[in-house]
């Protein structure tokens, strides 16, 4: 690590961006893809900084680039929760230390942008002296995004093909492990939801279909009439819009909702016609006479085609109208569980042209745009990113021999730290969380002081020191140890925990190493936990003399990129450790240049 320059300089004429793509294991085959993502994120952020953008602007655009890459565990392509839904966490912290975060939020393409909106909202006073929130979670965060004009997408729009396949495999592995545990009676285990009892997803869908058909048959044999509603269309249903049309369909009477739809679809209310036994008899006679029936016989005929046929047949799409006259499309997907959202999506006419395009996994009936997908066996092509001259020096020589055959195992946070031309520092983080997590689980990327933290410079400090830290790793352990806060404050004061718990003055390299080894790995909660204590930290210290990058991790690898305004391209590196919990660390010094006198 380079030492500080003796040339003092008032900061403000140089800007810089630092990003990381998560701690974990980055396979050698996919190393180029991870570094390319970091490279593109740094270049996009630097373009913003060089055009007068703030540090918060740069952090947002950098993380948005990483969220849009399927190779990272943030935004699109994130790990799925136990019921097959993508829930993300994100946080933004400005140079004052103010933060805006969202946790376990679904249906948002770029959670970091929503975190930025929450941060901006905290600076605006509310009526009656109410306190604006700096953290929103779950459905409340999605509703807030819609109110602020952000796009709310279908659930499957954020599910990549690789993430879907991982979820199917993990679900089968989980059920297999639970069955073995029940058979051995070694210890009680927490069972998965009842909908995931079958190991085979195809068989699971067949069982679900059979249960629905049996329920319909039992209702018909019992001669049950729902609310005694006649089979003729009600006045409200006469004005229903036909699917795909904006004008009332006056040529033909609307088809009443089938019995299974009425029993299962919450969008069908009591003002719409529900078929009874009488309508079933009329429909049967109409079928025998060759005319069009008023209800689908597939709801009562056991020999009819199945709604689901594993993953071999196409998705079936039902459409109709809500009670308010708006159209809906209820698609049933065998890959992910479709959950109704209380938040409606913005009208298509109000969306930008790019957002009107069909989304992956959404059965719109039109060709979708080509999207690069990462297969489970992983690609072997390297991204066109030649290594920087100084990258080879930061690579450990004794890399494991089996690294080229292992697959990616990155389930952690992506992050960024930026310093703008005004001398302000900001940071942010985003993550899709761990795979098969409980719905509503909040990860470190949503928590200030855990996933991201800023120590602002004090007004009386002549050195103008400020520190920003973003972390990645085991979220529950980082929350217990307040990883980002501890790392930032230790680096700000150049202190480490020494003998008998006393703080000792050391240089910055020892601060990072000590923080990981003593404050994190040596914490009692981590030592007495059944979960592994994995962590990666990226810290940036800004002073009058320059900007200094420090990073460290105890995972197999850590993907990073850095760039300042006097460079033509980012410097990317894949830091790898020797394994067995060894700490790998490094850094970079960006000195300010002395201005020429005219």
C-alpha positions, 0 to 999 in steps of 0.5 A: 500500500502506498503511503500518503503523499507529503503534498497537501491539497484541498480536495474537490478537483478529483472524483472516483468510483469504487465498486464490488460484485460480492464476496463468495466464490467467483468461478474462473470460467465466469471471472471475466463476466464478473469483472466486465460487470464491475468494469461497466458499472465503474465506467457508467458512474465515472461518466456521471461524475465527470459531467457534474453528477453527485456522488449519490448519482454515481452510486445509483447508476453503478449499482443499477448496472450491476442489478441489471446483470444476471451474473450478480445477486441483485435485481434481475437474476437474484436468488428466489425466496422459498416460494419462488419470489424475488425479494431485494434489499438496497440502501443509499447513504449520502455524505451527511450519513443520511440513509434511505433503504428498502427491505424485502421489496418485490416487483421493483427492477432496480431497488437501489433507485427506490432506496434513492427515492426514499433517501430524497424523501427523508429530506422533505418535511411532512405535514403535521411534523410527521417524521419521514421514513428512512426504511420501508419494507415488503408491500409498503415499499412496493406501494411507495414505489408506485406512488412515486412513479416507479414501475411495478413489474410482474413477479416473474419479470425479475426471475432469470432462467438460471435463478429459476433452475437453481430454485427448482433444484434447491427446493428438491434438495430441501424436501429430500433433506427434510424427509431424511431428517424425519426418517432418522428422527434425529432432531425436529426440523422446520418443514417447508410450506405444504405447497412444496411437498413433492420433490418433482415439480411436474408431479406437484402441478399434476397433483394440484390440478387433480385436487382442483378438479376433484373439488369442482366435482364434489361441489357439482355432485352436492348440487350446490348453487353459489348465492343462488345467482342465475345463469343469465348475465347480470347487468354489470357483466353486460358491460364487461370488456372483451380481452384485448379490447377497449370498447364493450363487446356488444356482438356476443354475450360475455362468457361467465366465469367458470366454477374454478375461476370463481372459487380461486380468482380474487378478481371475480366478485359477486357482481359477475355471473357464477355458474350453477348446476343449472348452467352446467346442464345447459352447457352440457346440452349445448355441447351435445347440440354443437352450439357454444356452451356458457361454461368450460367443460374442462372444469367438470370433465376428468378427461379434459386437458390439464391446466398444467403439464409440468414444464413441457406445455405452454402456459395457460392464460386467463383474461377477463375484467375486474369489477371496475371495468379494467382488464386483467390477465391471470397467467399460471406459471409452472416455474414460479408461484404467481402471487397477486399484488395489491399494487396495480402496475402503471398504465402502459401509456404512461411508461417509457418506450423501453418499459413497454417491451415484453418482459422475460417470463411474462406470457404476453403472447408476443415475441420477447427481446433476446436476453442473455442467460447464464446456464447452470453449467456456466459459460466458458467464454470470457468477457472481452476485458483484458487484464490491467498491467497491475492486476496480475500483482494482486492475484495470489499465486497459489490458487486452488487447482480445482477452481476452474471446475467449481461453479459460482457461489455468490449469494451476497451484496453488490456495492459502490462508493463514490467521491464527486468533484465537490469532495462529497462521499456516498455509498450504497448496496443492493442484494437479492439475499440468500436463496430459499430465504423466508419471505420478508427476511431483511438482509444487510443491504437494507440496513444502515451501519450493517451493509453501508455506512458513512462517517462524515467529515467534521467541520472542525477537522482540518484534514477533512477526513471522511470514510465510507464502507460497504460490506458483503457476506453473512447478513445475520452476522454482519447485523450482530457485529454492525460490520459497516459501522465498526469498519468505518470508525476503526478506519476513521481513527486508525484504531484496532482492538488490541490486548484486553480489548483496548484500542491501539493506533495502527495503520490502515492495513492492520485496521482492515485485517483486525476488524475482520479477524477480531471484531467479526470472526472473533465476535461471540455471536459468530463463534457460537453460530451454526452459520459460517461467518463470511465477510467482505469489506470495501472502505474508502477514506478521503482526506485533503491529501487523497483518496484511499481504497482498502478492502479485505475478505475471508471468502474465496474471492472478491470482485472489485473495480476502481477508477478516478477522473484522470484514468481512461479505464477502470482497474478491475481485479479478482482478489482471491484468498488461499482458502480456509478462512484466510484473510485477503486484503489490498488497497489503492491510493489516489493522490491529488495532483498539485495545481499548476500556477499561471 
